[in-house]
Amino acid sequence: MITRLSGAYFDEALEDLADILHACVQTGASIGFILPFSRDDARAYWRDRVRPGLHAGTLDLFAAYGEGRVQGTVQLIPAAMPNQPHRADVAKLLVHPDARRRGLGRALMATLEQRAAELGRTMLVLDTRSSDPSRILYQSLGFRVAGEIPDYCRNPFEDRLEPTTYMFKKLG
């Protein structure tokens, strides 16, 4: 089941969200964090960076539930600038490593796209480390490569820089 989180539902899901983020970083996901990365760091990200956006209405947070807990999540961040009322960013598509290969990422993205359409957003934009398997998922969902930036992000395990790929999808 996919649901949009807000208020008390977010607070109830906080520990699961922290577990997912922590596990994804520990297994090498390039999602803005590097090792060492603790569960406290993960909890702080959700509490200090995402919760304010939820309360301000500047982002939507979706959660995939299974086996009584959150197993995946993604964020839709509508562009705030007046010249971009048609655009939104996709951020932090995360599926717990123990719950992968079950279609949760696809289901989360389908729900995100539906919400984007409800908001009148016709262009989705995201970036992903060029070597990540998520790039293949996004392409299979209809995202197209806009370009690649070399040395964009640090590898989570090693002190070396890696490229990122910017992608987009037109809705409707």
C-alpha positions in Angstrom: 0.0 0.0 0.0 1.3 3.5 -1.0 0.2 6.5 1.1 1.1 10.1 1.3 2.5 10.9 4.7 1.8 14.0 6.8 1.4 15.1 10.4 1.0 12.3 12.8 1.5 9.6 10.1 4.9 11.1 9.5 5.8 10.9 13.2 4.6 7.3 13.3 6.7 6.4 10.3 9.9 8.3 11.4 11.8 5.3 12.8 11.0 3.2 9.7 12.1 6.1 7.4 15.3 6.4 9.4 15.9 2.6 9.0 15.4 2.8 5.3 17.7 5.8 4.8 20.4 4.3 7.1 20.3 0.9 5.3 20.4 2.5 1.8 23.5 4.6 2.7 25.2 1.6 4.3 24.7 -0.4 1.1 26.2 2.3 -1.1 23.3 4.4 -2.3 24.5 7.8 -3.5 21.7 9.9 -2.0 23.7 12.9 -0.5 25.3 11.1 2.4 28.7 9.4 3.0 30.0 7.0 5.6 30.2 7.2 8.5 26.4 7.7 8.7 24.4 6.7 11.8 20.8 6.0 12.5 20.8 9.3 14.4 22.0 11.1 11.2 19.2 9.4 9.3 16.6 10.4 11.8 17.9 14.0 11.8 17.5 14.2 8.1 13.8 13.2 8.2 13.1 15.3 11.3 15.1 18.5 10.4 14.9 18.5 6.6 11.8 16.7 5.5 9.3 17.4 8.3 9.5 21.2 7.9 8.7 20.9 4.1 5.7 18.7 4.9 4.4 21.2 7.4 5.0 24.1 5.0 3.4 22.2 2.1 6.5 22.5 -0.1 6.8 18.7 -0.7 4.9 15.5 -0.7 6.3 12.4 0.9 5.0 8.9 -0.1 5.6 5.7 1.8 5.2 2.1 0.6 3.9 -0.1 3.4 4.4 -3.9 3.7 4.7 -6.3 6.5 3.4 -3.7 8.9 6.1 -1.1 8.3 7.4 1.4 5.8 9.6 -0.3 3.2 10.1 2.4 0.7 9.7 6.2 0.2 10.0 9.0 -2.4 9.5 12.7 -2.4 7.8 15.1 -4.9 9.1 18.7 -4.6 7.1 21.1 -6.8 9.3 23.9 -8.2 8.7 27.1 -6.3 9.8 29.7 -8.9 7.1 31.6 -10.8 8.6 30.6 -14.2 8.4 26.8 -13.4 4.8 26.1 -12.3 4.8 23.0 -14.6 7.9 21.3 -13.0 8.6 19.2 -10.0 11.7 17.3 -8.7 11.8 13.7 -7.7 13.9 13.1 -4.6 15.1 10.3 -2.5 13.5 7.2 -4.0 14.5 4.7 -1.4 13.5 1.1 -0.9 15.0 -0.9 2.0 17.5 -3.4 0.7 15.5 -6.2 2.3 12.4 -5.2 0.3 13.9 -4.7 -3.2 12.9 -6.4 -6.4 9.2 -6.4 -5.3 8.0 -3.5 -7.4 7.9 -0.9 -4.6 10.0 1.6 -6.5 7.8 1.4 -9.5 4.6 1.7 -7.3 6.1 4.7 -5.5 6.9 6.4 -8.8 3.5 5.7 -10.3 1.9 7.3 -7.2 4.3 10.3 -7.4 3.4 10.8 -11.1 -0.3 10.7 -10.3 0.1 13.3 -7.6 2.3 15.5 -9.9 -0.5 15.4 -12.5 -3.1 16.3 -9.9 -0.9 19.4 -9.1 -0.7 20.3 -12.8 3.0 19.4 -13.0 3.9 18.1 -16.5 7.7 17.8 -16.2 9.6 15.7 -13.6 13.3 16.1 -13.1 15.8 14.0 -11.1 19.4 13.2 -10.8 21.1 9.9 -10.0 24.7 8.7 -9.7 25.5 7.6 -13.3 26.5 4.1 -12.2 23.5 3.4 -9.9 21.0 0.7 -10.9 18.3 3.3 -10.3 19.2 4.9 -13.6 17.9 1.7 -15.4 14.7 1.8 -13.4 14.1 5.5 -14.3 14.7 4.9 -17.9 12.3 1.9 -17.9 9.7 4.3 -16.4 10.1 6.7 -19.4 12.7 9.1 -18.0 15.2 10.4 -20.6 18.8 11.4 -20.0 19.3 15.2 -20.2 23.1 15.0 -19.6 25.8 13.9 -17.2 28.0 16.0 -14.9 31.4 14.6 -14.1 32.8 14.6 -10.6 29.4 15.7 -9.2 29.2 13.6 -6.0 31.5 11.8 -3.7 31.5 8.0 -3.5 29.9 6.9 -0.2 32.7 4.5 0.5 35.8 5.9 -1.1 37.4 9.4 -1.4 36.7 9.7 -5.1 34.2 11.7 -7.2 31.7 10.2 -9.5 29.4 11.6 -12.3 25.7 12.1 -11.9 23.0 11.9 -14.7 20.2 14.3 -14.9 16.9 12.9 -16.2 13.5 14.2 -17.1 10.1 12.9 -18.0 7.2 14.8 -19.6 3.8 13.8 -18.2 0.6 13.6 -20.1 
